[in-house]
């Protein structure tokens, strides 16, 4: 279903397809850490480890995990690889460790490496998936380099596994929000989808990935061996179970969300049917896995119900939580770009023009529809009129016919004639009606065609106007996007600066908090002092009130005493007056008044005591107040001193901040210098590796046990010398750019150019060693080796002198060292080129450079000649195969051997035919890419060494093929031996290698035609090996027939036979030495001939 078909699913516009369900359980694996920022540039490891040591341990674990034993990769080794990616947030070391291991040579190691890669992609750091996109070429190489014998049955598994891993990487590249195990919980925190089409496409892609898992697991089960150990194959099912389970749970959650968000279930029916099918397939797959004891010991295999879950009911899924609604902290959002008035007016004008165009198109379409209706009505009226006229004419004709019938009613013949005439009239009327209908249909068809043309024109005009408007809107969107990106960058920069200022402000605030606390404490003490002062004022008022009360009580008591004294005096007077009459009464009254007087005196003394106590308390409170005032004054002085020290600390902190900034700048400069030092160390190590490589080649050049490239020719060696000169100049140029820090002089270009130059120089030395077999004598051979050694030593010194610790300090002096060493290398290679040029036959040397005609035609003629030679050889083989067998001369076994030899030779010629075609395509591509603006002839003349080598290789292939056919014919006729056939087959393989090497000199690294040429050469080599195996099998069969039973032989006879064999071995060794000497002389003489027959 396309995006257009999914528009019916869009109910409310704002919805999230992933807002429902899901927390997946991990199948038999440890829980993953939380989300990490995979784009961070600098990461420090989570554990205090030595990185060099960790990388060394990583290499050891990779080597153990990809061991050649047919067992499963151990979990601890794979787990350490996964932990390394989490510790350093990088997988570069992991991929580098895989590349250096010899895993491509063994299919078991390749398969175990793919299992390890799959597990690391699943459970490693998220950056592993991002960095794995650059390793697809290595994965494709794993699939291409599978051996043809496939002895242990891992070839199809490796190819299918690589296809699945590449499909997984493509899925993650399109949807980077998914992790390695497709966990729903992490997905919903990273991705919010508002388009149902995207959800539909996501489910479709996941189901496609699930189908690939299903196909691969079926292939794995089909390759189980009953008599062998299947542990390695079973271990590949572990990541498949995990991944299929994660995809299944994710698809279940997504489908439930889509069913809940839309009411149109018919649009989702194809997905539901496919989901049901995958459910049953997964259930079968998990059931088969649960029967494998080794697999169940590693992970917990999931168990699915017989029926798929109900997608319309989301209440029975407790393990699928709703999407978390995280409330973001209010942060200053990036300011949206504010459109100016001109842009707003421009957009309004564009929309107005679009609306006017649409209105004009609608009006034109309505006018056209009106004209069409009028025309149809007019045609209908004309049709009705013609029908009426026809009916009237038919009626008149029938009336006339009736009148004629009445006249001739007596004649029977006239009646038959009238019947026939009546039928004729009816048929004529039907014919006219049919013609009218046909004319009406023609007019209707023409009208519909005209209407269709008008509608098409209107649609095209509408589409053009829409395209123009869309293009303008896209330009506006691009403009706004650029503005938004610029503002986003500015906001990120301001946010970073704001965070830095916040950290600094926090540090300053922490230091100022102590001063603020001191100020607060001082203010609190002042408030306490004010409260104490208020309390003291209240106490003073209480004292004054108490004194006033005491004075008032004293005055009242004094008045009371005076009153009592007056009453006493008055009573005394009365008593004295009445003393005579009332003595007893007076005495009682006197006692009473004395008693009251004593009581009043006692109360007066108690009041006086209370007044004294209050006065003493007032004096104590005044002392306490004075003491508290002194303490407050001391605290205020202490706080003032604290404020002064805090202000001084703030100034010192500002000075320290300036010093800290200077220290930070110094640390940054130090880091830059350290980085530059590390880069110099890396380049020095690369240069040292090139030195070791060239030193090993010089050792092989001087070693008498090494023969070099025996298939090399002087032409091919000269082309390699020319390539080495070009690579030396390119390396010197790039290194000078690197020293000057210019564009094009980065460290990657330096490393690549250094490796290219070292490899080309190594190829020169190996091929120079190989052409010493063509030298006339040992002195000439030693001279060639010495000159080649001088060139190798010059290249060796070149790399040694460019190391950082040997270069002088000045910039110009460094460049002078580079140019001087480059000049020395070029001079040494030029001398070697002159010496090797002397080995080229005089008739051939410079033939192409002196050619007056089109050199391209000469090359094409040579390639066509080689192709014709192959065709003639094929025809000759077909004639040999169709020739009648002589059953009287050969036995049935011999005839079968002859047929097998002819079949192998036919396979070789077919492979060589494909090789010549691939070589022609490669040669044409090289010329097309290398000539540039110049002509083909100029390219061939400029690269005459390479051209001569290519022609020589083509001739060698044609000659070796003819030699093979002659040897096969001779074996059939009995004139040649099987050993001659083996020699001819080896000659074909050597000529093939020479042709491939000649094309490889100028070909690009990733050229498709060069890859086809390599594949064709491999096919020729395999066919030659098959022929050699068949011949050796025939020879072994013949030797078995000639075997003698030495166990039952007499002792004297056994000794005599042993001595005869020793004598025969000595004769054969002597003949072998002489034959080798003659072969060398023949090769030297044969190579220097003007022409090869």
Secondary structure, 3 states (H helix, E strand, C coil): CCCCHHHHHCCCCCCCCCCCCCCCCCCCCCCCCCCCCCCCCCCCCCCCCCHHHHHHHHHHHHHHHCCCCCCCCCHHHHHHHHHHHHHHCCCHHHHHHHHHCCCCCCHHHHHHHHHHHHHHHHHCCCHHHHHHHHHHHHHHHHHHCCCCCCCCCCHHHHHHHHHHHHHHHHHHHHCCCCCCCCCHHHHHHHCCCCCHHHHHHHHHHHHHHHHHHHHHHHHHHHCCCCCCCCHHHHHHHHHHHHHHHHHHHHHHHHHHHHHHHCCCCCCCHHHHHHHHHHHHHHHHHHHHHHCCHHHHCCCCCCCCCCCCCCCCCCCCCCCCCCCCCCCCCCCCCCCCCCCCHHHHHHHHHHHHHHHHHHHHHHHHHHHHHHHHHHHHHHHHHHHHHHHHHHHHHHHHHHHHHHHHHHHCCCCHHHHHHHHHHHHHHHHHHHHHHHHHHHHHHHHHHHHHHHHHHHHHHHHHHHHHHHHHHHHHHHHHHHHHHHHHHHHHHHHHHHHHHHHHHHHHHHHHHHHHHHHHHHHHHHHHHHHHHHHHHHHHHHHHHHHHHHHHHHHHHHHHHHHHHHHHHHHHHHHHHHHHHHCCCCHHHHHHHHHHHHHHHHHHHHHHHHHHHHHHHHHHHHHHHHHHHHHHHHHHHHHHHHHHHHHHHHHHHHHHHHHHHHHHHHHHHHHHHHHHHHHHHHHHHHHHHHHHHHHHHHHHHHHHHHCCCCCCCCCCCHHHHHHHHHHHHHHHHHHHHHHHHHHHCCCCCCHHHHHHHHHHHHHHHHHHHHHHHHHHHHCCCHHHHHHHHHHHHHHHHHHHHHHHHCCCCCCCCCHHHHHHHHHHHHHHHHHHHHHHHHHHHCCCCCCCCCCCCCCCCCHHHHHHHHHHHHHHHHHHHHHHHHHHHHCCCCCCCCCHHHHHHHHHHHHHHHHHHHHHHHHHHHHHHHHHHHHHHHCCCCCHHHHHHHCHHHHHHHHHHHHHHHHHHHHHHHHHHHHHHCCCCHHHHHHHHHHHHHHHHHHHHHHHCCCCCCCHHHHHHHHHHHHHHHHHHHHHHHHHHHHHHHHHHCCCCCCCCCHHHHHHHHHHHHHHHHHHHHHHHHHHHHHHHHHHHHHCCCCCC
